[in-house]
């Protein structure tokens, strides 16, 4: 969808902001451009909508050389979200969101209908917020309106320049979660500029780590964290990159242990070989757990089963799993199928979590599937 071919941006004073840049972004992919201030990431993004013109090289959008396209028409095909949002203070939220459809000649009713749909999609009820003005919104709400406005004309490409940088950390995390949910629904091709490696890791399908005007490494978050290509990248992602990697490594069925299992309406077992057992209902769905101290008593499992609070779906990140363990002070957590909600798959223990992380790192280093890695042969250092 987006392709850079040997693109350089050099200013009259001799400063080279971007130097011989070549990379591609696939349709529906979210690529984060991450690096320190002044490294060229925002310049890269602004060249896509021709707010900045390259000195050398070519940029293609869906196979078309953008230098041959009228800049105004090009920008109307590209959504653009910035940190300061840039909402019109004299227009309502609904009017702000409908700005681009109106510029494209949509009928007023169609534009407002589309704006209402997008506001609802970003979590703002148009009946509640549509007639408000920007000054009546919180910073996080204004950012949501900015995203909705950028999507209103259904552009194939979305450019986002530090869009969540001006809000507090709690709101920022919520906005990131909302944006991931939104991206899963609309699947836009996104260039996302940030200086925050954790944000880049959390959001990006791939990460471009910038040095000075050049991309030092371009790849999936897990690969960048697990095998930094240069000392610069290793220093930038941080010594705690192993912890950051937890957020991009999913829980897989192969990571799970199979504990003792009892059924909800079974009689209490005479004994258990484990301090606890998982309780399932008749359909195999997770119900709770039972302690071995109840073994040998009279009655049914149902009468003594306890609620299971420490659980998550397969595919959730190891970071979520670790957080759930800490939150519930649990020595293990139950894992269920995310498609068949509730169907029990197994349990994840701290030991298995650590093995999953080591296996994932070694799989990237060898460029092989994670399931093929022999954990006994993975270095522990």
Secondary structure as GFF3:
##gff-version 3
##sequence-region A 1 381
A	DSSP	beta_strand	2	10	.	.	.	ID=ss1
A	DSSP	beta_strand	16	25	.	.	.	ID=ss2
A	DSSP	beta_strand	30	34	.	.	.	ID=ss3
A	DSSP	alpha_helix	41	48	.	.	.	ID=ss4
A	DSSP	beta_strand	56	61	.	.	.	ID=ss5
A	DSSP	beta_strand	64	65	.	.	.	ID=ss6
A	DSSP	three_ten_helix	66	68	.	.	.	ID=ss7
A	DSSP	alpha_helix	71	75	.	.	.	ID=ss8
A	DSSP	beta_strand	78	82	.	.	.	ID=ss9
A	DSSP	alpha_helix	93	97	.	.	.	ID=ss10
A	DSSP	alpha_helix	99	103	.	.	.	ID=ss11
A	DSSP	alpha_helix	108	121	.	.	.	ID=ss12
A	DSSP	alpha_helix	126	129	.	.	.	ID=ss13
A	DSSP	three_ten_helix	134	136	.	.	.	ID=ss14
A	DSSP	alpha_helix	139	151	.	.	.	ID=ss15
A	DSSP	beta_strand	157	161	.	.	.	ID=ss16
A	DSSP	alpha_helix	169	186	.	.	.	ID=ss17
A	DSSP	beta_strand	189	194	.	.	.	ID=ss18
A	DSSP	alpha_helix	197	203	.	.	.	ID=ss19
A	DSSP	beta_strand	206	210	.	.	.	ID=ss20
A	DSSP	beta_strand	215	219	.	.	.	ID=ss21
A	DSSP	alpha_helix	221	226	.	.	.	ID=ss22
A	DSSP	alpha_helix	231	237	.	.	.	ID=ss23
A	DSSP	alpha_helix	241	245	.	.	.	ID=ss24
A	DSSP	three_ten_helix	246	248	.	.	.	ID=ss25
A	DSSP	three_ten_helix	253	255	.	.	.	ID=ss26
A	DSSP	beta_strand	261	263	.	.	.	ID=ss27
A	DSSP	beta_strand	276	280	.	.	.	ID=ss28
A	DSSP	beta_strand	286	291	.	.	.	ID=ss29
A	DSSP	three_ten_helix	292	294	.	.	.	ID=ss30
A	DSSP	three_ten_helix	301	303	.	.	.	ID=ss31
A	DSSP	beta_strand	306	307	.	.	.	ID=ss32
A	DSSP	beta_strand	311	313	.	.	.	ID=ss33
A	DSSP	alpha_helix	318	327	.	.	.	ID=ss34
A	DSSP	beta_strand	332	336	.	.	.	ID=ss35
A	DSSP	beta_strand	344	349	.	.	.	ID=ss36
A	DSSP	alpha_helix	350	366	.	.	.	ID=ss37
A	DSSP	three_ten_helix	370	372	.	.	.	ID=ss38
A	DSSP	three_ten_helix	375	377	.	.	.	ID=ss39
###
